[in-house]
């Protein structure tokens, strides 16, 4: 059993590394974040407000125990932003402690089980990656939940405004009545405004936390209405209808591309399943790929090509609406 641990760990690390590179490329080429930043930061006053919010975030990170040098680094600021979007109650320092603890524990377990320092280091790398994977998964799930809650949220605010209440009162009622997680975001926005922060800055800060194009439409409409006037309740109703149509279209596209995505998963899993079947039926024949250096290299190459194929299929079957 010990002879299989190292190849399995190497394959796992290779897959995680490839997945991390893919995520970095997608984040670097994500146009929605750039459009959101341009929409909310096209004015010099907004740039000044953004710098003020950034300094406040740095102060909060330093207050949690993070050294000032690390708090000023964009990498840790981005990580802190992802952490807030996934687990709003966690601090970055606490998360780093968890990463370090899991990494050390994985290092100890891998070294004790295999008796090899290399295996222990690989296990430590896998253990350190798991919290980041959890944060990414939790953030994606939370962002998807918020995206589905936005139309009902806008309808709720539109009815509040038609009833004669002010926008500030509407934010308070949304924070109290709407379910989590979007209700918690509006509650935080109202609390910030109650402590003296301008409402425009509170709304833009909330938009930067949520990072949704649909939510950016709502924030933009509110900011324009506060400067030029107009019937905000009617605008919110129209935006809500547009978002509902987009969600319906996204679900339709997802249903149409389900066959292609399922085919990709089958094509990726098929070689691994056939290798396991061949190894069970004839271990001497299939074991050449495990017990020889050339075989391990071929397995690593096949695994990398499978991940590349999965990425290509996902890009083909992913239609942005």
N, C-alpha and C positions, 0 to 999 in steps of 0.2 A: 504493500500500500504506500510506503514511503516514497517509492520511486515515481509514483504518479503525482505527488504533491507539487513538486517543482514545476512540471509542465502545466498543470492546472493553474497554478498561481501566475505563471508567466503569461498564459493565455488570458487570464482575467485582467492582469495589469495592462496588457496590450489593448484589450477591448475598452477598458476604462480610459486609457490614454487617447485612443482614437475617438471615443465619444466626447471626451473633454475638448479635443481639437475641433470637432464638429460644432460643439456648442459655442466655442469661442468665435469660430468663423461666422456662425449664424448671428451671434450678438454684434459682431463688428459690421455686418452687412444689413442689419435690421433697419429698414427705412422708417418704420413707424415711430421709433423713439426719436429719430432726427426730426421728423415732421412735428411730433408733439413738442419737442424743444423749440422749434422755430415758431410754432403757433403760440406758445406761451412765453416766448422770450424774444419777440421781435422789437421790443422797445427798450431804450436805454434804462428807463425806470425799472422795467422788469428784470434786466440784467443785474441792476444793483440789488433788487430784491432777491434774485437767485444767489448772488454772492453772500448776502446776509443770511439766507437760509443755510448755505453751505457752511458758513462760519458757526452757525448755531449747531449744526450736525456735528462738526468737529468738536465743539465744546461738550456736547453730550457724549461723544465717544471717549473723550478724555476723562469726563466725570465717571464713566463706567470702569475706569482703571486702565484704559489703553494708553500706552506711552504717546507723547505728543508727536514724535517722529512718525510713528505708524498711523496716527490719526490723520495726518496731513497727506498721506499717500492715497492716490486715487484708487488703488487696488482695494485697500481696506474700506474706503468710502463706498465703493461699489458693492463690496461684500456686505457692509452694514445695511445698504439699501435693500439688497436681496433678502437679508435676514429680517428686516422690518416688514417686508411684503409677505414673508412666509410665517414668521413668528413675531408679532408685534411686541410681545411682552419680554422677549429675550434681548440681552445686550451682546455686543460683539465680543467682549472679553469673556463672557460666559460660554459663548459658542466656541471660542478658541481653546478654552480649557477642556471642553468636551472633546474637541478634535484631538488635542494632545493626549488626553486620557485614553481614548479609544485606540489611538495609534500605539501608545506604549503597551497597552494590554494585548493588542494584536501581535506586536513584536515579541512579547514574552510567550504567548501561546504558540506562535509559529516556531519559535526557537526551541521550546520544550518538546513539542510534538515531533519535529523533524530533526532536531539536533544540528541544524544548519543556520548560520547567521544570515546567509543570503535569503533563505526562505523566510526567516523572521523579518527581514527588512521589506521583502515583498508583501508579506502579510500586514506590516505596519502601513505601507502605502495604500493597500486596499482599505484598511481600517480608517485611515485618515480621509479617504475619499467618500466613505459612506455618509458622514454628516452632510457633506456638500450635496450629495445626491438626494438626501432626504429634504434638504432645504429647497433644492430645485423642484422636486416633485410637489412639495407642499405649496410652494409659490405658484406653480402652474395650476394646481387644483383651486387655490384661493382666487387667482385671477380669473379663472373660468367661471367660478361661482359669482364673483362680482359682476362679470360681463352679463350673465344671465339675469342678475338682479337690477341692472341699470334701467330697463324700460319701466318696470313697476315703480322704481324709485322716482323717475321723472313724472310719471302719472300722479304719484302721491303728492309730489311738490306742486304740480300744476293745480291740483284740486285745492291745496292749501292756499295758494296765491289767489285763486278765484273766489275763495271764501273770504278774502279780505285781509289775511294775515301778511306780515312782512316776511322778507326773505330770511332774516335772522331767526324769526320764530319758526319758519319752515324748517330750517336746518336743525333747530332744537327738537322739533317734533319728529323729524326723520331719524335723528339719533336715538330717540326714545322708542319709536314705534317699529322701525324697520329691523328685520333680522340681521344677524351677523353673517358675513363680515362687513357689509357695506354700511350697516347701521353704526358699527363701531367707528368707521372712518368719519362719518358725519358727526358723531358725538365728539370725536377728537377735534374736528374742525371747529365746532361750536365752542368747545372748551378753550381752544386757542384764541378765538375771537373774544370770548368773555374775559380773558386775561389781558386784553388790550391790543392784540395784534390786529392789523387791518384785515378786513374780510377778504379783500382781493388776494393778499398774501396767503391767507389760510386756505383759500380755494385752490390756488396754484400749488401750494405744498401738498394738498390732498391729491391733486392730479398727478404730481410727480411720484407719489407713493403708489398710486393705482396703475399708472402707465397704460391707459386704455384709450384708443382713438375715439371710441364712442363717448367715453367720459370726458375727453378733451372737448368734444362738441358742446357738451353741457356747460363746462366751465367757460368756454369761449362765449357762448350765448349769454351767460350771466354777466361776464365782464363787459360785453358790448352794451347790454341793457342798462347797466349801472352808469355807463358813460353817455349813452345817447337816448335812453328811454325806450319805451315800446311795451307791447303786451308780452311779457315773459311767459305767462302761462300758456299762451297759444304756441309760442316758439318751442317750449318744452314738449307740448303735445305732438308737434310735428317731428321733433327729434326722436321722441319715443316710438312713433310709428315707423320712422326710417330704420331705427335700430332693430325693431321687431322684424321688419322685412329682411334685414341683413342676417339676423339669426336664423330665420326660416330658410333663407337661401344657403347659408352655411350648412345647415342640417341636410338640405337636399343634395348639396355637392358631396358631403361626407357619405351619404348613402350611395351615391353614384360611384364613388371611388372606393367603396368598401371591398369590392372584388379584387381590385388591383393591390390594395394594401394586404389583404389576406393572402394573395398569391405571393407577395414578397416575403411574408413571414414563413410560408411553406417552403419556398426556395432556400431560405437561409437555414431553416431547421432540418431540411431533408438530408444534407450531407452528414450532419452530426448523428442523426437517428440511424442512417445506414451504416455509419462507422461503428456505432454501438452494437447493432445487430450482427455485423460481420465479426466483431471482436468476441461476442458471445458464442457464435457458431464455430469460429475458427480462430482462437487466440493467437496461434503461431503465425497465421497469415497477416492478420490486422495488427499484431503487436510490433511488427517491423517499424511502423510509423511512430511508436512510442519509445522503443528501446534503442533506436539509432539516432545519431545526430542529424543525418539527412532527413529522416522521417519527421523529427521534431521541427526542423526548418520548413518542411513542406506543410505540416499542420499549421504552423504559425502564419505562413503565407496564405493558406486556404482560409484561415480565420479572418485575416485582414481583408482579403478580397470579398469574403462574405459580408463583412461590415460595410465595405465600400458599396457593394451591391444593394444592401439594405438602405443605405443613405440615398443612393440614386433613385431607388424605387419610391422612397418617401418624398423626395423632391418632386418626382413626376406626379405622384398622386395627391400632393398637397396643393390645393387651389385656394389662393387668398381672395377673400370676398371683401 
